[in-house]
Amino acid sequence: MPGTLTDAPRLRNKHHVFTGRKDAGRYLAAMLSKYAHRSETMILAIPSGGVPVGLEMSGKLDLPMDLVITRKIQIPGNTEAGFGAMTMNGKAFINRELLDSLHLSEAQVNMQMEKVRGELQRRNVRFRNNRPPPDLKEKVVILTDDGIASGFTMLAAIDMAVDHGAKRIVVAVPTAPISSIFRIGGRVEEIFCANVQDYGAFAVADAYKRWRDLEPEEVVEMLQLCGLPTTE
């Protein structure tokens, strides 16, 4: 794993270490203090769960924030699990081992991917007012979410940052399994993960005392309160 990993050893393999996403964002901000107030650095959060994490980091570190719109490709009939992820430009990152085990038809796979393409466009309109992707040339980009599960959504976000000229990419997440950290590690310079899990079953929700999915309206309200343009 070429990317340098910084974690919090006292939190390793523990559950319910954060009260909620804002608490996790504050914890990450402390870990990322060396990036505070840097004019060439910005935060890109993956909605929905990454928004409150990113906003806390943005405020504590005095860094601008925007969103990177990527989305998991859902397994048919299972809204929580995906067999890959997709970027705004339609590039897909597929978990081939998982997809092969699902025995889906080509038509089923194409249908799920088409659904994601539409959802990506809708999210860009609603959460970013349909703005073009940010110009990342010569930027240090900190990518964040409320956690990494398989890592394919973060791979899609990393690819977007590379495509738009980022000179250095840092991933900062509250929780992740070590397998996914290794999956993305070769694509970024640094990874900050407070709560690393290196054995057993993994779920992002296990790192939080209070956990629920965020409604789109809540995400829009958060962004508007911080002055980021959205569409009602």
C-alpha positions in Angstrom: 0.0 0.0 0.0 2.0 3.0 -1.2 -0.3 5.6 0.5 0.7 6.4 4.1 -1.9 5.3 6.6 -2.6 7.3 9.8 -5.0 5.9 12.2 -6.0 6.1 15.9 -4.6 3.0 17.5 -6.8 3.3 20.6 -9.9 3.1 18.3 -8.8 0.1 16.2 -11.3 -2.7 16.1 -13.7 -0.9 18.4 -17.4 -0.2 17.8 -19.5 2.9 18.6 -16.6 5.2 18.9 -18.3 8.2 17.4 -21.5 9.8 18.6 -22.5 10.7 15.1 -21.2 12.0 11.8 -20.4 15.5 13.1 -18.4 14.0 16.0 -16.5 11.9 13.5 -15.7 14.9 11.3 -14.3 16.8 14.3 -12.1 13.8 15.2 -10.8 13.7 11.6 -10.1 17.4 11.6 -7.8 17.0 14.6 -6.0 14.2 12.7 -5.6 16.5 9.7 -4.4 19.6 11.5 -1.4 20.0 9.3 -3.7 20.8 6.3 -5.5 23.6 8.1 -5.7 27.0 6.4 -3.8 25.9 3.3 -4.9 27.9 0.3 -4.2 25.1 -2.2 -6.2 22.5 -0.3 -10.0 21.7 -0.5 -12.3 19.0 0.8 -14.6 17.0 -1.4 -17.3 15.1 0.4 -19.3 12.1 -1.0 -23.1 12.6 -0.3 -25.1 11.8 1.5 -23.3 10.6 4.6 -20.0 12.4 3.8 -21.6 15.8 3.9 -21.9 16.3 7.7 -18.4 14.8 8.1 -17.0 17.1 5.5 -18.7 20.2 6.8 -17.2 19.7 10.2 -13.8 19.2 8.7 -14.2 22.3 6.5 -15.1 24.5 9.5 -12.4 23.2 11.8 -9.7 23.3 9.2 -10.8 26.5 7.5 -10.9 24.8 4.1 -13.4 25.2 1.3 -15.6 22.2 0.6 -17.5 20.9 -2.4 -19.1 17.6 -3.3 -17.9 14.7 -5.5 -20.9 12.9 -6.9 -20.3 9.2 -7.1 -22.8 6.4 -6.4 -22.7 2.7 -5.7 -24.3 0.4 -8.3 -26.9 -1.4 -6.2 -27.5 -5.1 -6.2 -31.1 -5.7 -7.4 -33.4 -6.0 -4.5 -30.8 -4.8 -2.0 -30.6 -1.0 -1.4 -27.7 -1.3 1.1 -25.2 -3.3 -1.0 -23.6 -2.7 -4.3 -21.4 -4.5 -6.8 -19.4 -1.4 -7.8 -19.7 2.4 -8.2 -19.9 5.0 -10.9 -18.6 8.5 -11.5 -20.5 11.4 -13.1 -18.9 10.8 -16.4 -20.3 7.2 -16.5 -17.0 5.4 -15.6 -17.8 2.2 -13.6 -15.6 0.5 -11.0 -16.9 -3.1 -10.7 -16.3 -5.6 -7.9 -15.8 -8.5 -10.3 -15.5 -11.2 -7.7 -18.8 -10.1 -6.1 -20.6 -9.6 -9.4 -19.6 -13.1 -10.6 -21.0 -14.6 -7.5 -24.4 -12.9 -8.0 -25.0 -14.6 -11.4 -26.9 -11.5 -12.7 -27.8 -11.3 -16.4 -26.2 -8.7 -18.6 -29.7 -7.0 -18.8 -29.9 -6.8 -15.0 -26.4 -5.3 -14.7 -27.1 -2.8 -17.5 -30.4 -1.8 -15.8 -28.8 -1.1 -12.5 -26.0 0.9 -14.1 -28.6 3.0 -16.0 -30.4 3.7 -12.8 -27.2 5.0 -11.3 -26.5 7.3 -14.2 -29.9 8.9 -13.7 -29.4 9.2 -9.9 -26.0 10.8 -10.4 -27.5 13.5 -12.6 -30.3 14.1 -10.2 -27.9 14.4 -7.2 -25.7 16.9 -9.1 -28.7 19.0 -9.8 -30.1 18.9 -6.3 -27.0 19.0 -4.2 -24.7 21.1 -6.5 -27.2 23.2 -8.5 -25.9 21.3 -11.6 -22.6 23.0 -11.5 -19.6 21.5 -13.4 -17.1 19.6 -11.4 -14.6 21.8 -9.5 -11.3 22.7 -11.1 -8.8 20.7 -9.1 -5.6 21.7 -11.0 -2.7 22.1 -8.6 -5.0 21.3 -5.7 -4.5 19.1 -2.7 -7.8 17.3 -2.4 -9.1 15.6 0.7 -11.8 13.1 -0.1 -14.2 12.2 2.7 -17.2 10.0 3.5 -18.8 8.7 6.7 -16.9 5.5 6.1 -15.6 3.1 3.5 -17.1 -0.4 3.1 -15.9 -2.1 -0.1 -14.0 0.9 -1.3 -15.4 1.1 -4.8 -17.3 4.3 -4.3 -14.1 5.9 -3.0 -12.2 4.5 -6.0 -14.7 6.3 -8.2 -14.2 9.6 -6.3 -10.4 9.2 -6.5 -10.7 8.7 -10.3 -12.8 11.9 -10.6 -10.2 13.9 -8.7 -7.4 12.5 -10.9 -9.4 13.3 -14.0 -9.8 16.9 -12.9 -6.2 17.6 -12.2 -5.6 17.1 -8.5 -1.9 17.2 -7.7 -2.2 15.3 -4.5 -5.1 13.2 -3.1 -5.7 12.4 0.6 -8.5 10.2 1.8 -10.0 10.9 5.3 -12.7 8.7 6.7 -13.9 7.9 10.2 -14.0 4.1 9.7 -12.9 1.4 7.2 -11.8 -2.2 7.0 -8.1 -2.8 6.4 -9.0 -4.7 3.2 -10.6 -1.6 1.6 -7.7 0.6 2.8 -5.4 -1.6 0.9 -7.7 -1.5 -2.1 -7.5 2.3 -2.4 -4.0 2.7 -1.0 -2.2 2.5 -4.3 -4.2 5.4 -5.7 -3.6 8.1 -3.1 -0.7 9.7 -1.2 -2.2 9.5 2.3 -5.1 7.9 4.1 -6.4 9.1 7.5 -8.8 6.6 9.1 -9.6 6.9 12.8 -11.3 3.5 13.3 -9.6 0.8 11.3 -11.1 -2.7 11.5 -8.7 -5.5 10.6 -10.8 -8.6 11.3 -14.4 -9.8 11.3 -17.5 -8.5 9.5 -17.6 -4.8 8.8 -20.4 -2.2 8.7 -19.9 1.5 8.6 -22.8 1.9 11.0 -20.9 0.0 13.7 -18.6 2.9 14.3 -21.4 5.1 15.4 -23.6 5.3 18.5 -26.3 7.0 16.5 -26.8 6.0 12.9 -29.4 6.5 10.3 -29.5 7.2 6.6 -29.8 10.9 5.7 -32.8 12.2 3.7 -32.0 14.4 0.6 -33.8 17.3 2.2 -31.5 17.1 5.2 -28.4 17.2 3.0 -29.7 20.2 1.1 -30.4 22.1 4.4 -26.9 21.4 5.6 -25.3 22.6 2.4 -27.5 25.7 2.3 -26.7 26.7 5.9 -23.0 26.7 4.9 -23.7 28.8 1.7 -23.2 26.1 -0.8 -25.5 26.4 -3.9 -28.2 23.7 -4.2 -31.6 23.2 -6.0 -34.7 22.9 -3.9 
